[in-house]
Amino acid sequence: MSRVRKVDRHILDDSSYLDIDDQEELLRQFSKGNQGFYKMYSRVLMIFEVVQVIVVMVLNKVSPIPMMSAVLASIILSLVELTEFEYRWAVRGTNVVVVLLLLYHVDWEHLVYVLPAINLGCNYYLTRSHRYLARDIGGLDGLKYKFKSV
C-alpha cells in the first residue's frame, strides 16, 4: 500500500468519502501547515545560529581559537542560506567548502569546528524535508476523486 493511501486512510477515520471541495480544502490546509512549519523551524534555526555566533565570540575572548574567521563565516553563511533568494546554491557551495576545511582540522581541543557542519546538516534537512513534503502534497492533489455530496 502506498504512503499516500496510508495518509488518506489515516485522515478518513470512518471510511466516508470526501467531496471534491473538502479534498481541496484539506490539501490547502496541508500546504499551509507545511509552509508554517518551515517558517517556524527556519526561525528556530536562525535563533540557534545567532546564539552560536555569540557563544563562539565569547569562547574566543576566553581562549583564542585558531581559524575563528572560518567558523564565524560558516555560521553566517548558514544564516544567509536559510533565507530564500535566487543564488542560495552558491552560498551552500561556499559553506560546504568552508565546512570541509574546518572538519579537516578537527581535534579534541577544537570541537567548535563541528558546529558549522551541524548547521549545514540542519539547514539541508529542513529544506529537503519541506521540499519532499510539498511534493507529496502535490501527489495527493493528483489522487483527488470526483465525488459530490448531495
N, CA, C and O of each residue as an XYZ file, in Angstrom:
600
protein
N       0.855     -1.173      0.000
C       0.000      0.000      0.000
C       0.901      1.236      0.000
O       1.870      1.300      0.757
N       0.589      2.195     -0.828
C       1.434      3.376     -0.943
C       1.287      4.257      0.292
O       0.315      4.170      1.042
N       2.288      5.102      0.467
C       2.300      6.002      1.607
C       1.146      6.996      1.519
O       0.569      7.376      2.538
N       0.813      7.415      0.304
C      -0.275      8.369      0.119
C      -1.604      7.757      0.544
O      -2.418      8.426      1.181
N      -1.829      6.502      0.201
C      -3.072      5.837      0.606
C      -3.127      5.661      2.121
O      -4.199      5.754      2.720
N      -1.966      5.405      2.745
C      -1.954      5.298      4.202
C      -2.360      6.621      4.832
O      -3.112      6.649      5.806
N      -1.857      7.716      4.272
C      -2.239      9.033      4.776
C      -3.727      9.253      4.571
O      -4.415      9.755      5.459
N      -4.223      8.875      3.395
C      -5.641      9.045      3.087
C      -6.503      8.245      4.059
O      -7.519      8.749      4.538
N      -6.118      7.028      4.350
C      -6.903      6.207      5.295
C      -6.797      6.729      6.718
O      -7.738      6.613      7.504
N      -5.641      7.308      7.046
C      -5.473      7.884      8.376
C      -6.393      9.096      8.550
O      -6.920      9.334      9.637
N      -6.576      9.846      7.487
C      -7.424     11.034      7.551
C      -8.894     10.648      7.640
O      -9.655     11.240      8.404
N      -9.276      9.675      6.871
C     -10.680      9.257      6.835
C     -10.912      8.181      7.887
O     -10.696      6.996      7.630
N     -11.344      8.588      9.049
C     -11.471      7.640     10.144
C     -12.642      6.684      9.966
O     -12.549      5.528     10.377
N     -13.730      7.127      9.374
C     -14.886      6.238      9.257
C     -15.110      5.789      7.813
O     -16.211      5.359      7.468
N     -14.097      5.881      6.976
C     -14.137      5.447      5.577
C     -15.231      6.133      4.775
O     -15.738      5.570      3.805
N     -15.593      7.326      5.169
C     -16.559      8.087      4.374
C     -15.802      8.857      3.299
O     -14.630      9.194      3.468
N     -16.474      9.125      2.213
C     -15.840      9.830      1.109
C     -15.917     11.336      1.324
O     -16.896     11.852      1.865
N     -14.885     12.022      0.896
C     -14.884     13.479      0.928
C     -15.279     13.986     -0.451
O     -14.849     13.443     -1.469
N     -16.096     15.023     -0.478
C     -16.404     15.575     -1.794
C     -15.219     16.407     -2.282
O     -14.276     16.652     -1.530
N     -15.269     16.835     -3.526
C     -14.133     17.492     -4.166
C     -13.750     18.787     -3.452
O     -12.568     19.124     -3.383
N     -14.725     19.512     -2.926
C     -14.433     20.761     -2.220
C     -13.696     20.490     -0.913
O     -12.755     21.205     -0.567
N     -14.122     19.459     -0.189
C     -13.441     19.094      1.053
C     -12.019     18.616      0.787
O     -11.108     18.899      1.565
N     -11.833     17.896     -0.306
C     -10.491     17.434     -0.658
C      -9.564     18.620     -0.929
O      -8.424     18.644     -0.465
N     -10.061     19.599     -1.680
C      -9.244     20.774     -1.983
C      -8.932     21.561     -0.721
O      -7.818     22.060     -0.559
N      -9.898     21.675      0.167
C      -9.675     22.384      1.428
C      -8.633     21.658      2.281
O      -7.771     22.293      2.888
N      -8.714     20.341      2.326
C      -7.755     19.552      3.088
C      -6.341     19.711      2.529
O      -5.382     19.831      3.292
N      -6.209     19.711      1.215
C      -4.898     19.902      0.595
C      -4.366     21.307      0.844
O      -3.162     21.482      1.030
N      -5.235     22.308      0.851
C      -4.804     23.676      1.174
C      -4.304     23.748      2.610
O      -3.311     24.418      2.895
N      -4.997     23.052      3.519
C      -4.565     23.042      4.917
C      -3.217     22.349      5.066
O      -2.362     22.812      5.822
N      -3.020     21.245      4.354
C      -1.720     20.561      4.391
C      -0.611     21.479      3.891
O       0.446     21.583      4.512
N      -0.857     22.134      2.779
C       0.146     23.024      2.198
C       0.438     24.202      3.121
O       1.594     24.584      3.307
N      -0.610     24.771      3.694
C      -0.441     25.893      4.622
C       0.322     25.445      5.873
O       1.182     26.173      6.370
N       0.010     24.262      6.374
C       0.730     23.731      7.533
C       2.190     23.476      7.226
O       3.054     23.734      8.065
N       2.480     22.971      6.034
C       3.858     22.729      5.626
C       4.636     24.043      5.586
O       5.762     24.111      6.079
N       4.044     25.087      5.002
C       4.701     26.393      4.947
C       4.904     26.963      6.352
O       5.951     27.539      6.648
N       3.904     26.802      7.208
C       4.009     27.307      8.577
C       5.113     26.625      9.363
O       5.881     27.284     10.065
N       5.192     25.301      9.248
C       6.256     24.580      9.947
C       7.629     24.959      9.409
O       8.586     25.076     10.174
N       7.730     25.149      8.100
C       9.012     25.544      7.508
C       9.461     26.908      8.035
O      10.628     27.085      8.385
N       8.543     27.862      8.092
C       8.896     29.188      8.604
C       9.263     29.129     10.080
O      10.220     29.775     10.509
N       8.504     28.354     10.862
C       8.776     28.268     12.289
C      10.151     27.649     12.547
O      10.937     28.189     13.325
N      10.443     26.517     11.897
C      11.725     25.863     12.130
C      12.881     26.657     11.536
O      14.003     26.567     12.034
N      12.633     27.431     10.483
C      13.675     28.314      9.959
C      14.029     29.376     10.992
O      15.203     29.683     11.200
N      13.019     29.928     11.629
C      13.272     30.929     12.676
C      14.017     30.313     13.853
O      14.927     30.931     14.407
N      13.635     29.104     14.235
C      14.327     28.434     15.343
C      15.797     28.216     14.996
O      16.676     28.454     15.824
N      16.064     27.762     13.764
C      17.454     27.570     13.351
C      18.210     28.889     13.300
O      19.384     28.940     13.665
N      17.560     29.951     12.854
C      18.222     31.257     12.822
C      18.595     31.720     14.221
O      19.700     32.219     14.439
N      17.682     31.558     15.166
C      17.974     31.933     16.553
C      19.119     31.087     17.091
O      20.021     31.609     17.746
N      19.090     29.796     16.822
C      20.151     28.889     17.257
C      21.503     29.325     16.689
O      22.510     29.289     17.395
N      21.530     29.734     15.429
C      22.792     30.123     14.807
C      23.272     31.485     15.302
O      24.480     31.703     15.401
N      22.364     32.404     15.613
C      22.771     33.685     16.197
C      23.365     33.454     17.584
O      24.366     34.074     17.942
N      22.755     32.571     18.359
C      23.305     32.229     19.676
C      24.688     31.594     19.517
O      25.581     31.842     20.329
N      24.867     30.785     18.487
C      26.183     30.189     18.235
C      27.234     31.253     17.977
O      28.352     31.155     18.483
N      26.890     32.271     17.193
C      27.847     33.350     16.917
C      28.272     34.009     18.220
O      29.459     34.255     18.434
N      27.319     34.295     19.083
C      27.625     34.943     20.359
C      28.501     34.044     21.221
O      29.491     34.504     21.789
N      28.145     32.768     21.322
C      28.918     31.834     22.153
C      30.334     31.662     21.611
O      31.293     31.638     22.381
N      30.470     31.542     20.300
C      31.802     31.363     19.709
C      32.656     32.602     19.934
O      33.856     32.481     20.182
N      32.064     33.789     19.852
C      32.843     35.006     20.095
C      33.268     35.114     21.553
O      34.380     35.555     21.844
N      32.389     34.711     22.473
C      32.760     34.716     23.897
C      33.863     33.694     24.154
O      34.816     33.977     24.880
N      33.736     32.504     23.561
C      34.786     31.495     23.723
C      36.115     31.978     23.159
O      37.174     31.665     23.705
N      36.066     32.727     22.087
C      37.295     33.247     21.500
C      37.948     34.281     22.411
O      39.175     34.378     22.448
N      37.153     35.054     23.144
C      37.720     36.016     24.093
C      38.383     35.295     25.263
O      39.429     35.724     25.750
N      37.767     34.193     25.714
C      38.314     33.439     26.841
C      39.600     32.740     26.436
O      40.611     32.840     27.132
N      39.568     32.045     25.333
C      40.734     31.324     24.839
C      40.715     31.413     23.316
O      39.809     30.869     22.685
N      41.685     32.078     22.718
C      41.667     32.276     21.265
C      41.601     30.959     20.490
O      42.324     30.005     20.778
N      40.720     30.942     19.513
C      40.515     29.757     18.686
C      41.145     30.023     17.324
O      40.822     31.022     16.680
N      42.050     29.134     16.872
C      42.580     29.321     15.522
C      41.472     29.138     14.484
O      40.523     28.387     14.712
N      41.589     29.803     13.380
C      40.617     29.742     12.277
C      39.234     30.241     12.710
O      38.211     29.764     12.220
N      39.219     31.204     13.630
C      37.950     31.752     14.116
C      37.153     32.394     12.986
O      35.927     32.286     12.953
N      37.832     33.054     12.072
C      37.106     33.721     10.989
C      36.377     32.708     10.108
O      35.289     32.995      9.608
N      36.963     31.530      9.913
C      36.301     30.496      9.109
C      35.064     29.960      9.829
O      34.042     29.703      9.192
N      35.146     29.791     11.139
C      33.994     29.316     11.911
C      32.862     30.339     11.841
O      31.713     29.987     11.574
N      33.195     31.606     12.080
C      32.166     32.645     12.025
C      31.603     32.806     10.617
O      30.402     33.017     10.450
N      32.462     32.710      9.604
C      31.989     32.824      8.217
C      31.011     31.703      7.885
O      30.000     31.936      7.223
N      31.304     30.500      8.338
C      30.418     29.378      8.050
C      29.074     29.524      8.761
O      28.030     29.215      8.188
N      29.099     29.991      9.996
C      27.843     30.189     10.724
C      27.017     31.285     10.050
O      25.798     31.158      9.933
N      27.668     32.349      9.612
C      26.952     33.427      8.928
C      26.421     32.945      7.580
O      25.312     33.311      7.190
N      27.197     32.130      6.866
C      26.709     31.564      5.606
C      25.492     30.672      5.848
O      24.573     30.640      5.030
N      25.483     29.952      6.963
C      24.316     29.130      7.302
C      23.089     30.001      7.565
O      21.972     29.648      7.186
N      23.308     31.140      8.216
C      22.201     32.071      8.438
C      21.662     32.614      7.118
O      20.449     32.690      6.920
N      22.560     32.985      6.225
C      22.143     33.523      4.928
C      21.440     32.445      4.109
O      20.501     32.733      3.367
N      21.898     31.211      4.245
C      21.325     30.106      3.476
C      19.860     29.856      3.828
O      19.108     29.342      3.000
N      19.451     30.207      5.031
C      18.063     29.988      5.438
C      17.093     30.970      4.787
O      15.884     30.742      4.800
N      17.601     32.043      4.226
C      16.718     32.983      3.537
C      16.475     32.495      2.116
O      17.284     31.759      1.550
N      15.368     32.907      1.557
C      15.007     32.498      0.197
C      15.504     33.544     -0.791
O      15.040     34.684     -0.774
N      16.440     33.167     -1.649
C      16.883     34.043     -2.722
C      17.430     33.195     -3.854
O      17.604     31.984     -3.718
N      17.699     33.854     -4.978
C      17.997     33.132     -6.214
C      19.323     32.375     -6.173
O      19.419     31.276     -6.717
N      20.329     32.936     -5.547
C      21.670     32.341     -5.579
C      22.002     31.590     -4.293
O      23.150     31.588     -3.849
N      21.014     30.966     -3.709
C      21.239     30.221     -2.467
C      22.188     29.050     -2.678
O      22.919     28.675     -1.761
N      22.188     28.472     -3.865
C      23.071     27.345     -4.177
C      24.536     27.768     -4.077
O      25.378     26.959     -3.688
N      24.856     29.007     -4.418
C      26.245     29.473     -4.329
C      26.681     29.598     -2.873
O      27.813     29.262     -2.526
N      25.784     30.077     -2.034
C      26.094     30.186     -0.604
C      26.289     28.802     -0.008
O      27.203     28.589      0.789
N      25.425     27.850     -0.395
C      25.557     26.489      0.121
C      26.877     25.867     -0.334
O      27.549     25.206      0.458
N      27.250     26.063     -1.575
C      28.513     25.515     -2.078
C      29.712     26.091     -1.347
O      30.637     25.359     -0.995
N      29.703     27.396     -1.116
C      30.789     28.030     -0.363
C      30.830     27.499      1.060
O      31.905     27.236      1.600
N      29.673     27.342      1.659
C      29.603     26.836      3.027
C      30.126     25.403      3.112
O      30.796     25.049      4.082
N      29.831     24.585      2.122
C      30.337     23.205      2.112
C      31.863     23.205      2.074
O      32.498     22.418      2.776
N      32.450     24.070      1.269
C      33.918     24.144      1.188
C      34.508     24.571      2.531
O      35.493     23.990      2.987
N      33.915     25.579      3.162
C      34.417     26.047      4.459
C      34.264     24.959      5.520
O      35.163     24.757      6.336
N      33.127     24.256      5.513
C      32.903     23.178      6.492
C      33.917     22.057      6.295
O      34.456     21.537      7.272
N      34.182     21.682      5.058
C      35.189     20.640      4.805
C      36.566     21.079      5.283
O      37.318     20.279      5.839
N      36.894     22.342      5.070
C      38.168     22.873      5.563
C      38.243     22.777      7.081
O      39.273     22.390      7.632
N      37.158     23.128      7.755
C      37.147     23.074      9.218
C      37.166     21.638      9.736
O      37.845     21.346     10.721
N      36.432     20.747      9.087
C      36.415     19.352      9.543
C      37.777     18.684      9.366
O      38.099     17.732     10.078
N      38.564     19.170      8.438
C      39.912     18.631      8.246
C      40.788     18.925      9.458
O      41.732     18.184      9.732
N      40.487     19.995     10.186
C      41.314     20.414     11.323
C      40.690     20.096     12.680
O      41.130     20.639     13.693
N      39.686     19.239     12.726
C      39.022     18.929     13.997
C      39.921     18.044     14.854
O      40.493     17.064     14.376
N      40.033     18.405     16.115
C      40.650     17.555     17.127
C      39.914     17.832     18.443
O      38.985     18.639     18.477
N      40.320     17.178     19.501
C      39.588     17.293     20.763
C      39.626     18.706     21.330
O      38.709     19.108     22.046
N      40.666     19.458     21.020
C      40.767     20.816     21.556
C      39.903     21.812     20.781
O      39.568     22.878     21.298
N      39.548     21.471     19.558
C      38.812     22.411     18.713
C      37.525     21.782     18.174
O      37.305     21.743     16.964
N      36.693     21.299     19.068
C      35.421     20.709     18.642
C      34.433     21.763     18.145
O      33.391     21.425     17.585
N      34.762     23.035     18.349
C      33.900     24.098     17.843
C      33.853     24.072     16.316
O      32.946     24.651     15.718
N      34.810     23.414     15.684
C      34.829     23.311     14.224
C      33.711     22.402     13.702
O      33.427     22.397     12.505
N      33.090     21.649     14.577
C      31.998     20.761     14.172
C      30.669     21.532     14.062
O      29.767     21.103     13.344
N      30.548     22.651     14.762
C      29.301     23.430     14.732
C      28.850     23.804     13.320
O      27.669     23.645     13.011
N      29.735     24.294     12.453
C      29.271     24.613     11.091
C      28.750     23.394     10.332
O      27.829     23.522      9.525
N      29.321     22.224     10.575
C      28.823     21.012      9.915
C      27.420     20.668     10.415
O      26.569     20.244      9.634
N      27.182     20.848     11.696
C      25.848     20.608     12.254
C      24.848     21.599     11.657
O      23.731     21.223     11.299
N      25.255     22.865     11.553
C      24.375     23.875     10.938
C      24.044     23.515      9.499
O      22.890     23.600      9.078
N      25.053     23.116      8.753
C      24.846     22.761      7.350
C      23.886     21.579      7.230
O      23.000     21.578      6.376
N      24.065     20.579      8.086
C      23.175     19.419      8.068
C      21.743     19.778      8.432
O      20.802     19.294      7.802
N      21.568     20.622      9.443
C      20.215     21.037      9.841
C      19.534     21.843      8.739
O      18.355     21.632      8.453
N      20.267     22.760      8.125
C      19.687     23.553      7.029
C      19.296     22.655      5.865
O      18.220     22.812      5.288
N      20.160     21.723      5.524
C      19.888     20.819      4.407
C      18.670     19.950      4.706
O      17.803     19.769      3.851
N      18.609     19.414      5.922
C      17.474     18.569      6.302
C      16.165     19.355      6.261
O      15.153     18.850      5.775
N      16.181     20.579      6.766
C      14.963     21.386      6.796
C      14.456     21.677      5.390
O      13.272     21.492      5.110
N      15.333     22.128      4.510
C      14.879     22.464      3.153
C      14.464     21.220      2.380
O      13.495     21.252      1.622
N      15.184     20.140      2.569
C      14.855     18.914      1.833
C      13.528     18.318      2.308
O      12.715     17.890      1.489
N      13.306     18.288      3.621
C      12.045     17.729      4.116
C      10.866     18.609      3.699
O       9.789     18.096      3.398
N      11.063     19.923      3.680
C       9.999     20.822      3.221
C       9.680     20.566      1.751
O       8.511     20.508      1.369
N      10.706     20.414      0.936
C      10.509     20.177     -0.494
C       9.816     18.837     -0.735
O       8.910     18.754     -1.564
N      10.232     17.783     -0.020
C       9.620     16.465     -0.216
C       8.171     16.437      0.270
O       7.319     15.804     -0.354
N       7.895     17.110      1.361
C       6.520     17.155      1.844
C       5.629     17.920      0.867
O       4.484     17.532      0.633
N       6.152     19.002      0.298
C       5.382     19.739     -0.714
C       5.134     18.862     -1.938
O       4.057     18.917     -2.532
N       6.115     18.061     -2.315
C       5.936     17.156     -3.456
C       4.883     16.091     -3.140
O       4.062     15.759     -3.994
N       4.905     15.559     -1.923
C       3.903     14.560     -1.541
C       2.498     15.154     -1.502
O       1.532     14.489     -1.875
N       2.381     16.394     -1.056
C       1.074     17.058     -1.064
C       0.604     17.241     -2.502
O      -0.580     17.080     -2.798
N       1.534     17.579     -3.395
C       1.189     17.669     -4.813
C       0.755     16.322     -5.365
O      -0.128     16.257     -6.221
N       1.369     15.242     -4.884
C       0.958     13.898     -5.288
C      -0.448     13.573     -4.822
O      -1.208     12.917     -5.534
N      -0.795     14.031     -3.629
C      -2.166     13.844     -3.149
C      -3.156     14.616     -4.014
O      -4.292     14.183     -4.209
N      -2.721     15.749     -4.524
C      -3.586     16.538     -5.400
C      -3.938     15.762     -6.664
O      -5.039     15.906     -7.196
N      -3.014     14.944     -7.143
C      -3.283     14.129     -8.322
C      -4.193     12.949     -8.049
O      -4.710     12.343     -8.987
N      -4.399     12.611     -6.792
C      -5.238     11.459     -6.439
C      -6.667     11.850     -6.058
O      -7.428     11.027     -5.550
N      -7.016     13.088     -6.302
C      -8.380     13.507     -5.957
C      -9.382     12.735     -6.805
O      -9.153     12.481     -7.987
N     -10.472     12.376     -6.195
C     -11.529     11.665     -6.904
C     -12.749     12.567     -6.987
O     -12.969     13.425     -6.131
N     -13.519     12.361     -8.009
C     -14.713     13.179     -8.239
C     -15.864     12.602     -7.419
O     -16.325     11.488     -7.671
N     -16.316     13.366     -6.447
C     -17.435     12.937     -5.612
C     -18.125     14.194     -5.106
O     -17.485     15.051     -4.496
N     -19.358     14.304     -5.342
C     -20.137     15.435     -4.855
C     -21.183     14.919     -3.881
O     -21.940     14.001     -4.196
N     -21.219     15.512     -2.701
C     -22.266     15.137     -1.755
C     -23.539     15.901     -2.098
O     -23.498     16.998     -2.655
N     -24.636     15.309     -1.760
C     -25.926     15.898     -2.136
C     -26.343     16.935     -1.139
O     -27.404     17.542     -1.286
